[in-house]
Amino acid sequence: MDLDAIRYNVDQLTRLAARTGAQTMAVIKADAYGHGALAVGNAALAAGASWLGVASVDEALALRGAGIQSRVFCWLHTVDDNFGPAVAAGIHLSVASLRQLWAVNSAARAVGVEAKVHLKIDTGLTRSGCQPAEWSALVEAAATAQAEGSLEVAGVWSHLACADEPGHPSVDRQAARLDDAYKVAANAGLNPIRHIANSAATLTRPDLHFDLVRPGIAVYGLNPVPGSATLRPAMSFRSTVSLARRVPAGEAVSYGHTWTTESETTLALVPVGYADGIPRTLSGRMEVWLGGRRRPVVGRVCMDQIVVDCGDDPITDGDEVLLFGPGDRGEPTAREWADTIGTIDYEIVTGMYRPRVSRSYVGGRR
Ligand SMILES: *Cc1c(COP(=O)(O)O)cnc(C)c1O
């Protein structure tokens, strides 16, 4: 993991946000999309982010437990979440319903700390948030609680469905609904910040930055709107050749015998497989960077290993294998894996969070 890349990306994003007067929340949910929440969080804060965003209360408390003191926001709750520790730790909490409002409010009373809540309006993603029809009631109840001193409505927010398709009509529709919702809150005497922009909107819709942008994937150098900015992918996935062997012509390779050597060749065994984050559906459709060039992975991707065809080149045990990286040398990228199997690079990098894959960091020093 290249923390200089994280810092470079966050620096780009905070500059973009600052042009519209917005602050930047680096989204580091799911252990920073598989990159390591603590390392990325610290790098992002050093590069100018002033908020960190995570999904769950547990993720937020883990950041506090590790000593992170910045503003932290979390938005995905379960009915048995105990909000007391989060309120006491000053975590900003999303509230999408009256039930959640009461839960946060009573936790705030119990711990004797004013809760910071961000009311979530569903503007059209239709996944979470308060329905527009119930918004006034939620705002009124929150305003009452704020007047009683148990909580502060610090934000009104929403999340976009199709920002990665610039020009998609839903984006403007969602922005208009956020505007309506914000007016209701302002009319109730509240003065919250407003936020809706994910990476794609941060990069392509400065008019939707409002007070705060919430980029996730762009922090990691993966661009949801290719061409909209120059970012540096932070994650590389490396292994080494565990065994290189000369194999005669006509030998079928690996489970199911899906590939057969045409002539005598060197096959390199690499000790990583689908248990280590390589999608099995890449079988027969992937290459690695090994010995100065790309080479095909042949046969099936197994649980723990893959086989690379190296022809007559002098590949030996211990040689470095780059499975994916930023692409600078011509090696495959996470995006290439995603495109090949019909998914998004978010899933590839997030899927690299495996206990057996050791993480190391370069860069990031001040
Ligand atoms: C994941 C997430 C983001 C970041 O989205 P990206 O597309 O990765 O930039 C922002 N806000 C919320 C609520 C999210 O869940």
The ligand as a MOL file (V3000), in Angstrom:
LIG
                    3D

  0  0  0     0  0            999 V3000
M  V30 BEGIN CTAB
M  V30 COUNTS 15 15 0 0 0
M  V30 BEGIN ATOM
M  V30 1 C -19.1610 4.4500 0.3680 0
M  V30 2 C -19.7740 5.7410 0.5580 0
M  V30 3 C -19.1830 6.9300 0.0820 0
M  V30 4 C -17.9820 6.9270 -0.8040 0
M  V30 5 O -18.3660 6.4980 -2.1030 0
M  V30 6 P -17.2970 6.4050 -3.2760 0
M  V30 7 O -18.0970 6.0560 -4.4720 0
M  V30 8 O -16.3490 5.3170 -2.8910 0
M  V30 9 O -16.6310 7.7130 -3.3670 0
M  V30 10 C -19.7450 8.1270 0.4360 0
M  V30 11 N -20.8580 8.1750 1.2010 0
M  V30 12 C -21.4770 7.0610 1.6360 0
M  V30 13 C -22.7040 7.1820 2.4640 0
M  V30 14 C -20.9690 5.8120 1.3180 0
M  V30 15 O -21.6090 4.7190 1.7540 0
M  V30 END ATOM
M  V30 BEGIN BOND
M  V30 1 1 1 2
M  V30 2 1 2 3
M  V30 3 2 2 14
M  V30 4 1 3 4
M  V30 5 2 3 10
M  V30 6 1 4 5
M  V30 7 1 5 6
M  V30 8 2 6 7
M  V30 9 1 6 8
M  V30 10 1 6 9
M  V30 11 1 10 11
M  V30 12 2 11 12
M  V30 13 1 12 13
M  V30 14 1 12 14
M  V30 15 1 14 15
M  V30 END BOND
M  V30 END CTAB
M  END
